Amino acid sequence: MAHDHSDEAVSEGEADVPLTVLTWAGLGIATLDATVQPLPLGLVAGALVVAYLAGGVPPLRSALSDLWQRRTLNIDLLMVVAALAAASVGAALEGAVLLALFSVSGTLEHRAMGKARRAVEALMQLRPETALKFEDGAVREVQVAELVPGDLVILRPGARVPVDGRIVEGTGHLDESTITGESEPRLKALGASVHEATVNLDGILTVEVTRGLAESTVAQMIRLVTEAQAMKAPSERFSDWFGQRYTIAVLAGAVLAFAVLVGLGWTLDEALYRAATLLVAASPCAVVISVPAAILSALSASARGGVLFKGGAALERLADVKTFAFDKTGTLTTGQAEVTGILALQGDEDGFLALVAGLEAQSEHPIAGALRRAAEARGVIPIAVRDVTSNPSEGISGVDSLGPIWAGNARMRERMGATLPPDLQAMADGSETLIFAGRGDRLLGAVTVADDLRPTAREGLAALKAGGVARILMMTGDRAPVAARIGAALGLKDSEIESGLLPADKVTLVDAAAKRGAVAFVGDGVNDAAALARADVGVAMGVAGSEVALQAADVALMADDLGRLAAAHALARRTRAIIRQNLTFAIGAMLVLVTGGLFFNLPLPLAVIGHEGGTLLVVLNGLRLLADPIRRPA
C-alpha cells in the first residue's frame, strides 16, 4: 500500500517524527513506523529546511544552468523534483534523505573520479622549477622557463632533468620511470638524449637543451592526457545522449503515472508519492556514470604505465583490433643501427664517410644516426651540406661545395639513374641494409648498416597473439633479404612480411587489412605518418619519436617497449568488459527499481538506497582498473 503521511500528530509545539526503518539484513522492503522522543517543531522544521537547502540548492543550480545554457535537462533536476514531491505529500524526511544521499553519492563519485583525473597534476609536479645553466665559464641557477635550445645545463647526481636535451659531456645512469614507466636505470653517454623530469642517479652531466619547456616531453604528455580526458569515447557519447533524453522521458513518465493513478481513484498524496518514487527509481545516474568511470580509470592506469591514449575512443578501438602492422626500423628493431662496411668507389673511405655523414646530419632516421656515430668514432668531420631535402622511403639529398649530392636506398639509386657496379653486387645481395651515395647518375660508394632486433619485440608480439590478436604484419621499405632476417628472428611467416615499400604502399596494405577488421599500425618515423593516420588505431613508438608520428597517432608508447603495447591491448579489452558489466548492472538495477515502483509499492527510501547504491557500485567497479596499471608481460 502507499504511504499516507497526512495523519502525523502535531500538538503543543511538539512533533512525533515518523522514522522509516528498513530491515536491511533480511532484505525486506517493509517499513516500520517508530516514534522517537518528541522534538520541538521548530527544530524539526529548521533541520529539514537546512537539509533541503544544503542538498537541493547545488543540484538545482546545476540543473537550471544546463537548462539555460545548453537547453538540456539533467539528472540533478530529477532528484530535486522528487524531493519536493515527497515534501509536498508529508514525506519531507524521505525527501531530505534522498537529497543527502544524492549529495554524498556525488561527492564520493567526484573524489573517486578525481583519482583518474590527477594524472595531469602528477605530471606537473614532476617538473623542476630551476636549473643550473653553464654560461661564460660559470654556473648559475635560472628558471627552467628561461632555457632555450642551445643552452648548456649542468646535472649533478640526484638532480631531475629540467628540459629535453642531449649529453655533450659525462656519463651516468638515469631513472626514466617517470616518463617510460620502466624502473631499470638507463646508462646514458655522449650524444644520448635525456628527457625532462627523469632523474640523474650518478655522474655529472653537461646537457645541451634541444627543446624548450613548452615543447618538452612532459609538455607533450600533459597535452596528450588533457586531450584524452576531453575527448569522449563512443560509449561515453551514448551515455550522455541517453541520459539527456531519458531524463525527459522519466519526467514525462512520472507526470503520466501521477495522472493515471489519480484517474484510478488514488488520493493526490498517494499518487504524488508514487510518482516521486518512480522518479528516483527510474533515474539513470548509474547508466550515465558507468562508462566514464571505467574510461577515465583506464586512461589514468595506462598513463602511469607509460602508454598515453588520445581519448577514450582510441582506447575502445584498440580493444577491437585483431590485426597489428609494424614498421621495422626503430619499431621492431632498436633503431641503434651500426655501420658494418664502407666501400668508396672514388677516394678513400674517410672522405666518403665525411660526405655521407654531412648529408645525414640533418636527418632523424636511425640509419642517419649510425652514419654520424661511425664518423665520430673515426674522428671524421662531416662536410657542410645545405638545402637538405628528405625523400621518405628513399633517402635524402642536398648541396655541398661541389654541387648536388644524394644518399639513399636502391629505389633512390635507380631514380637517380646510377648503375650498380660489380664491386657492389656482393653487398647488394647481403642481408644488411645498404645505403648508396652519389652525384646525379654517378655512384660514389655505399655503406652497409645492421640493425639489431629490439629486446622486447619477440615477447611483445607473442603476448599480442596470446591476447587474441589474429594477425601480425611487418612492413618495411628495406630490401627483402633484410626483412627476411628480422622476420625470422621474430618468428614471422613469409606471408606476414612486406618489404620494399613506399609510404603509400603501407597505407594500401593497412587499408586492405582493415577490410578484415580493425587494424593498428605501429611506427615511429615521418614516413609512417600516413599509415598511422589511416589505421583504426595508430601507435607512435617512443616519446622521442618523430613529432609527425606522434601527431598522427592515437596512442603514444612513452617507452620503446613492445611489451607495453600488449599490456595496453589487454587493458583496453578489460575496460570494454567492465563497461559492459556496468551497463548491464545499471540497466538491470534500474528495471528492478522501476518494476518495484510500478507494481510492488516500493518505498521511496528503498528506491533512494537502490539508486545511490547502484551508482556507487558501478563507479567502484570502474575504479578497479586503477589498481592494475600497465606492466610488461611476464
C-alpha positions, 0 to 999 in steps of 0.5 A: 500500500502507499504511504499516507503521511497526512495523519502525523500528530502535531500538538503543543509545539511538539512533533512525533517524527515518523522514522522509516526503518528498513530491515536491511539484513533480511532484505525486506522492503517493509517499513516500520513506523517508530516514534522517537522522543518528541522534538520541538517543531521548530527544530524539526522544521529548521533541520529539514529546511537546512537539509533541503537547502544544503542538498537541493540548492547545488543540484538545482543550480546545476540543473537550471544552468544546463537548462539555460545554457545548453537547453538540456535537462539533467539528472540533478533536476530529477532528484530535486523534483522528487524531493519536493514531491515527497515534501509536498505529500508529508514525506519531507524526511524521505525527501531530505534523505534522498537529497543527502544521499544524492549529495554524498553519492556525488561527492564520493563519485567526484573524489573517486573520479578525481583519482583518474583525473590527477594524472595531469597534476602528477605530471606537473609536479614532476617538473623542476622549477630551476636549473643550473645553466653553464654560461661564460665559464660559470654556473648559475641557477635560472628558471627552467622557463628561461632555457632555450635550445642551445643552452648548456645545463649542468646535472649533478647526481640526484638532480631531475632533468629540467628540459629535453636535451642531449649529453655533450659531456659525462656519463651516468645512469638515469631513472626514466620511470617517470616518463617510460614507466620502466624502473631499470636505470638507463646508462646514458653517454655522449650524444644520448638524449635525456628527457625532462623530469627523469632523474640523474642517479650518478655522474655529472652531466653537461646537457645541451637543451634541444627543446624548450619547456613548452615543447618538452616531453612532459609538455607533450604528455600533459597535452596528450592526457588533457586531450584524452580526458576531453575527448569522449569515447563512443560509449561515453557519447551514448551515455550522455545522449541517453541520459539527456533524453531519458531524463525527459522521458522519466519526467514525462513518465512520472507526470503520466503515472501521477495522472493515471493513478489519480484517474484510478481513484488514488488520493493526490498524496498517494499518487504524488508519492508514487510518482516521486518514487518512480522518479528516483527509481527510474533515474539513470545516474548509474547508466550515465556514470558507468562508462566514464568511470571505467574510461577515465580509470583506464586512461589514468592506469595506462598513463602511469604505465607509460602508454598515453591514449588520445581519448577514450575512443582510441582506447575502445578501438584498440580493444577491437583490433585483431590485426597489428602492422609494424614498421621495422626500423626503430619499431621492431628493431632498436633503431641503434643501427651500426655501420658494418662496411664502407666501400668508396668507389672514388677516394678513400673511405674517410672522405666518403664517410665525411660526405655521407655523414654531412648529408645525414646530419640533418636527418632523424632516421636511425640509419642517419644516426649510425652514419654520424656515430661511425664518423665520430668514432673515426674522428671524421668531420662531416662536410657542410651540406645545405638545402637538405631535402628528405625523400621518405622511403628513399633517402635524402639529398642536398648541396655541398661545395661541389654541387648536388649530392644524394644518399639513399636506398636502391629505389633512390639509386635507380631514380637517380639513374646510377648503375650498380657496379660489380664491386657492389653486387656482393653487398647488394645481395647481403642481408644488411641494409645498404645505403648508396651515395652519389652525384646525379647518375654517378655512384660514389660508394655505399655503406652497409648498416645492421640493425639489431632486433629490439629486446622486447619485440619477440615477447611483445608480439607473442603476448599480442597473439596470446591476447587474441590478436589474429594477425601480425604484419611487418612492413618495411621499405628495406630490401627483402633479404633484410626483412627476411632476417628480422622476420625470422628472428621474430618468428614471422611467416613469409606471408606476414612480411612486406618489404620494399615499400613506399609510404603509400604502399603501407597505407594500401596494405593497412587499408586492405587489412582493415577490410578484415577488421580493425587494424593498428599500425605501429611506427615511429618515423615521418614516413609512417605518418600516413599509415598511422593516420589511416589505421583504426588505431595508430601507435607512435613508438617512443616519446622521442619519436618523430613529432609527425608520428606522434601527431598522427597517432592515437596512442603514444608508447612513452617507452620503446617497449613492445611489451607495453603495447600488449599490456595496453591491448589487454587493458583496453579489452578489460575496460570494454568488459567492465563497461559492459558489466556496468551497463548491464548492472545499471540497466538491470538495477534500474528495471528492478527499481522501476518494476518495484515502483510500478507494481510492488509499492516500493518505498521511496527510501528503498528506491533512494538506497537502490539508486545511490547504491547502484551508482556507487557500485558501478563507479567502484567497479570502474575504479578497479582498473586503477589498481592494475596499471600497465606492466610488461608481460611476464 
